[in-house]
Amino acid sequence: MSFVTAVRAGTARDLLVSSRPLSWVNTAYPFAAAYFLATDRVDWRLIVGTAFFLVPYNAAMYGTNDVFDYESDLRNPRKGGVEGAVLDPAKHAAMLWFSWGSCAPFVVALVAGGPPASWAVLALSLFAVAAYSVPGLRFKERPVLDSLTSSTHFVSPAAYGLALAGWQPSAPGVGALGAFFLWGVASHAFGAVQDIVPDRDAGIASSATLFGARATVRLALVCYLGAGVLLLVAGGDARWAGLLALPYAANVAPFAALDDARSARARAGWRRFLWLNYLTGFAVTLLLIAVEFGREVGR
């Protein structure tokens, strides 16, 4: 099957819905911000990398998930919209061809234009994307590893941006990546709470099904607060971004006493989380502008 045939067989709309357009910015923005802060320039690597992490990367991550989660997605009431497509099995092959085929030219260009260290980070990032969903690995069904892998999906674009730029590790930078990783673990764990009942009915394991709703929400709360503290103590220009962990903590706190039978109520918090990402992204953008302006004034 050729790439064009795959797009026609899958239909553009289904392929688009499956890639979760609402979440595209969550991977493209970290890469672009990290690369730009490390290089202070706009070049072809920034443009190609941002385009890659905007669409193809998300198509591979979510499209692969939708293909191999088809049976459980049929039982999940939140699938079939902005949170993922329930793909007709006849379109599964097309989805895989499209998602991974669209990645190929970007990966080739980025590998050709990046240092060896960046190759390893990119390889780890793409491995995490595949390992989360594909049979035989299915990290999404391995409690704790599921949240760690999901966090890698969102932190690795930023880490790759730094590696592509030839960044030398520093305490503030490592602290920022660590805080981002804790944020990702918290977000995945909390997102899984709403699916405890359908996941258990389908025989799917997750951090939430292992620990239960109450403990999982509290774990997410601790991770969010930990991310904020880590940013504040790491120092550097990003330290004030630690305050942005507070809205996330406030979002999950009302569900800290939730029991498994009522776990679906966490969906209200998850919906707020999706939009909270945009507000936080706006705040981070203002912070980055302020930092860049301060650099210009100091020159």
PLY file of the C-alpha trace (Angstrom):
ply
format ascii 1.0
element vertex 299
property float x
property float y
property float z
element edge 298
property int vertex1
property int vertex2
end_header
0.00 0.00 0.00
1.41 3.38 -0.98
1.19 6.49 1.20
-1.38 8.13 -1.09
-3.45 4.94 -1.20
-3.35 4.80 2.58
-4.72 8.33 2.89
-7.53 7.56 0.45
-8.37 4.26 2.15
-8.37 5.80 5.62
-10.16 8.98 4.53
-8.62 12.28 5.52
-11.23 13.02 8.18
-10.71 9.77 10.10
-6.95 10.13 9.95
-7.22 13.71 11.18
-9.55 12.87 14.08
-7.32 9.99 15.11
-4.29 12.29 15.39
-6.04 14.35 18.14
-5.68 17.91 16.72
-6.52 19.34 20.13
-3.25 17.87 21.44
-0.89 18.73 18.57
0.51 21.76 20.37
1.46 19.64 23.39
4.36 18.07 21.49
5.24 20.72 18.89
5.49 23.56 21.38
7.98 21.89 23.77
10.30 21.08 20.87
10.10 24.56 19.36
10.55 26.33 22.69
13.49 24.15 23.76
15.29 24.45 20.44
14.78 28.19 20.16
15.91 28.87 23.74
19.02 26.76 23.19
19.97 28.34 19.84
18.27 31.75 19.88
17.57 31.42 16.17
14.99 30.29 13.65
16.39 27.87 11.07
15.29 24.92 8.97
15.72 22.48 11.88
13.26 24.47 13.97
10.73 24.58 11.14
11.05 20.91 10.13
11.14 19.69 13.72
8.09 21.73 14.72
6.15 20.44 11.72
7.16 16.87 12.57
6.09 17.09 16.22
2.92 18.94 15.26
1.27 16.38 12.96
3.22 13.22 11.95
4.41 12.50 15.49
0.86 12.78 16.86
-0.55 10.73 13.98
1.91 7.96 14.83
1.30 8.15 18.56
-2.47 8.35 18.58
-3.16 6.53 15.32
-1.22 3.48 16.47
-3.09 3.62 19.75
-6.47 3.78 18.04
-5.63 0.78 15.86
-4.54 -1.52 18.66
-7.08 -0.24 21.20
-10.05 -0.79 18.90
-11.77 -3.45 21.01
-11.52 -1.49 24.26
-12.39 1.82 22.57
-15.72 0.32 21.53
-16.58 0.10 25.23
-15.23 3.52 26.12
-17.87 6.29 25.98
-15.30 9.08 25.58
-13.93 7.75 22.30
-15.21 8.87 18.93
-14.51 12.61 19.18
-11.69 14.96 20.10
-10.24 12.29 22.39
-9.77 9.74 19.64
-11.46 7.96 16.78
-13.03 4.52 16.86
-11.52 3.41 13.57
-13.25 0.87 11.38
-10.95 -2.21 11.24
-10.94 -1.87 7.45
-8.99 1.39 7.93
-6.42 0.09 10.40
-3.76 -0.74 7.82
-4.25 2.65 6.18
-3.86 4.36 9.54
-0.55 2.65 10.23
0.77 3.40 6.74
-0.25 7.03 7.00
0.98 7.63 10.54
4.41 6.08 10.21
4.81 6.91 6.52
4.31 10.60 7.26
7.08 10.44 9.87
9.71 8.96 7.56
10.79 12.01 5.50
10.97 14.22 8.60
13.04 11.68 10.50
15.46 11.32 7.59
15.93 15.10 7.35
16.34 15.58 11.09
18.83 12.73 11.43
20.85 14.10 8.52
20.93 17.55 10.11
21.52 16.63 13.73
24.44 15.49 15.91
24.69 11.82 17.04
23.34 12.60 20.52
20.10 13.81 18.94
19.72 10.51 17.06
19.53 8.60 20.33
16.92 10.94 21.78
14.79 10.76 18.63
15.07 6.96 18.57
13.97 6.76 22.21
11.06 9.10 21.49
9.79 7.04 18.55
10.33 3.78 20.45
8.17 5.10 23.29
5.46 6.04 20.77
5.36 2.51 19.35
5.96 0.62 22.60
2.97 2.22 24.29
0.48 0.51 21.97
1.92 -2.23 19.75
1.24 -5.87 20.70
4.11 -7.61 22.40
5.16 -4.45 24.22
1.91 -2.68 25.16
3.50 -0.48 27.82
0.09 1.14 28.26
-1.06 -2.06 29.99
1.91 -2.19 32.37
1.04 -0.15 35.48
3.52 2.62 36.34
5.39 1.99 33.08
2.28 3.29 31.30
2.53 6.71 32.95
6.32 6.85 32.56
6.04 6.07 28.84
3.24 8.54 28.28
5.27 11.27 29.95
8.18 10.39 27.67
5.90 11.10 24.70
5.67 14.75 25.73
9.04 15.38 27.35
11.13 13.75 24.61
10.29 16.43 21.98
11.75 19.05 24.33
14.76 16.85 25.10
15.24 16.27 21.39
15.10 20.00 20.69
17.90 20.54 23.20
19.96 17.63 21.82
19.48 18.88 18.25
20.78 22.26 19.37
23.89 20.72 20.94
22.81 21.86 24.42
25.14 21.28 27.35
23.24 20.12 30.49
22.76 22.65 33.28
20.94 22.52 36.61
18.05 24.77 35.48
17.64 22.84 32.22
17.71 19.42 33.86
15.33 20.69 36.53
12.91 21.94 33.87
12.95 18.58 32.06
12.48 16.74 35.35
9.54 18.96 36.29
8.02 18.45 32.85
8.40 14.68 33.30
6.60 14.77 36.67
3.85 16.83 35.05
3.50 14.16 32.35
3.33 11.31 34.85
0.67 13.17 36.84
-1.38 14.00 33.76
-1.41 10.45 32.41
-2.22 8.92 35.78
-5.09 11.34 36.37
-6.39 10.83 32.84
-6.57 7.08 33.45
-8.80 7.49 36.50
-11.91 8.19 34.41
-11.33 4.90 32.56
-10.97 2.61 35.59
-14.34 0.90 35.15
-14.22 0.36 31.34
-10.56 -0.65 31.55
-11.28 -3.26 34.21
-14.27 -4.52 32.23
-12.00 -4.91 29.19
-9.23 -6.56 31.22
-6.84 -3.63 30.67
-4.34 -2.78 33.42
-3.12 0.74 34.16
-1.66 2.72 37.01
-5.20 3.75 37.89
-6.63 0.22 37.89
-3.69 -0.90 40.06
-3.79 1.85 42.68
-7.46 2.79 42.50
-9.03 6.20 41.94
-8.27 7.78 45.31
-4.58 6.85 45.45
-4.02 7.69 41.77
-5.49 11.17 42.09
-3.35 11.82 45.17
-0.29 10.58 43.33
-1.07 13.01 40.49
-1.50 15.82 43.01
1.90 15.08 44.59
3.59 14.91 41.17
2.12 18.24 40.08
3.26 19.94 43.27
6.64 18.21 42.98
7.04 19.57 39.46
6.41 23.09 40.70
8.88 22.76 43.57
11.55 21.27 41.29
11.31 24.24 38.93
11.49 26.73 41.76
14.59 25.20 43.36
16.38 24.51 40.06
16.68 28.25 39.50
17.22 29.92 36.16
14.74 31.88 34.07
12.19 29.07 34.17
11.82 28.99 37.96
8.69 31.15 37.97
7.00 28.66 35.67
6.82 26.46 38.77
3.80 28.48 39.84
1.95 27.13 36.80
1.78 23.74 38.53
-0.73 25.17 40.99
-3.72 25.30 38.59
-3.13 21.64 37.69
-2.97 20.70 41.36
-6.14 22.66 42.02
-7.84 20.88 39.11
-7.26 17.37 40.51
-7.58 18.15 44.23
-11.43 17.93 44.30
-11.17 14.28 43.22
-8.73 13.23 45.96
-11.42 11.28 47.82
-12.97 9.67 44.73
-13.71 5.96 44.94
-13.50 3.52 42.04
-17.26 3.25 41.60
-17.49 6.99 40.94
-14.21 7.26 39.02
-15.99 8.41 35.84
-16.62 11.74 37.58
-12.94 12.56 37.06
-13.85 13.18 33.44
-14.91 16.72 34.39
-11.39 17.38 35.63
-9.90 15.84 32.50
-11.94 18.15 30.29
-10.66 21.14 32.25
-7.13 19.76 31.93
-7.35 19.79 28.12
-8.17 23.50 28.07
-5.85 24.29 30.97
-2.96 23.25 28.75
-3.74 26.11 26.38
-3.92 28.69 29.15
-0.68 27.41 30.63
0.95 27.42 27.21
-0.07 31.07 26.83
1.50 31.91 30.20
4.70 30.05 29.30
4.82 31.96 26.00
4.64 35.27 27.85
7.42 34.08 30.16
9.60 33.10 27.20
9.00 36.50 25.57
10.00 38.21 28.80
13.15 36.09 29.05
14.09 36.78 25.43
13.41 40.50 25.89
15.64 40.49 28.95
18.42 38.88 26.93
18.14 41.50 24.21
18.25 44.34 26.72
21.29 42.82 28.37
23.27 42.64 25.11
0 1
1 2
2 3
3 4
4 5
5 6
6 7
7 8
8 9
9 10
10 11
11 12
12 13
13 14
14 15
15 16
16 17
17 18
18 19
19 20
20 21
21 22
22 23
23 24
24 25
25 26
26 27
27 28
28 29
29 30
30 31
31 32
32 33
33 34
34 35
35 36
36 37
37 38
38 39
39 40
40 41
41 42
42 43
43 44
44 45
45 46
46 47
47 48
48 49
49 50
50 51
51 52
52 53
53 54
54 55
55 56
56 57
57 58
58 59
59 60
60 61
61 62
62 63
63 64
64 65
65 66
66 67
67 68
68 69
69 70
70 71
71 72
72 73
73 74
74 75
75 76
76 77
77 78
78 79
79 80
80 81
81 82
82 83
83 84
84 85
85 86
86 87
87 88
88 89
89 90
90 91
91 92
92 93
93 94
94 95
95 96
96 97
97 98
98 99
99 100
100 101
101 102
102 103
103 104
104 105
105 106
106 107
107 108
108 109
109 110
110 111
111 112
112 113
113 114
114 115
115 116
116 117
117 118
118 119
119 120
120 121
121 122
122 123
123 124
124 125
125 126
126 127
127 128
128 129
129 130
130 131
131 132
132 133
133 134
134 135
135 136
136 137
137 138
138 139
139 140
140 141
141 142
142 143
143 144
144 145
145 146
146 147
147 148
148 149
149 150
150 151
151 152
152 153
153 154
154 155
155 156
156 157
157 158
158 159
159 160
160 161
161 162
162 163
163 164
164 165
165 166
166 167
167 168
168 169
169 170
170 171
171 172
172 173
173 174
174 175
175 176
176 177
177 178
178 179
179 180
180 181
181 182
182 183
183 184
184 185
185 186
186 187
187 188
188 189
189 190
190 191
191 192
192 193
193 194
194 195
195 196
196 197
197 198
198 199
199 200
200 201
201 202
202 203
203 204
204 205
205 206
206 207
207 208
208 209
209 210
210 211
211 212
212 213
213 214
214 215
215 216
216 217
217 218
218 219
219 220
220 221
221 222
222 223
223 224
224 225
225 226
226 227
227 228
228 229
229 230
230 231
231 232
232 233
233 234
234 235
235 236
236 237
237 238
238 239
239 240
240 241
241 242
242 243
243 244
244 245
245 246
246 247
247 248
248 249
249 250
250 251
251 252
252 253
253 254
254 255
255 256
256 257
257 258
258 259
259 260
260 261
261 262
262 263
263 264
264 265
265 266
266 267
267 268
268 269
269 270
270 271
271 272
272 273
273 274
274 275
275 276
276 277
277 278
278 279
279 280
280 281
281 282
282 283
283 284
284 285
285 286
286 287
287 288
288 289
289 290
290 291
291 292
292 293
293 294
294 295
295 296
296 297
297 298
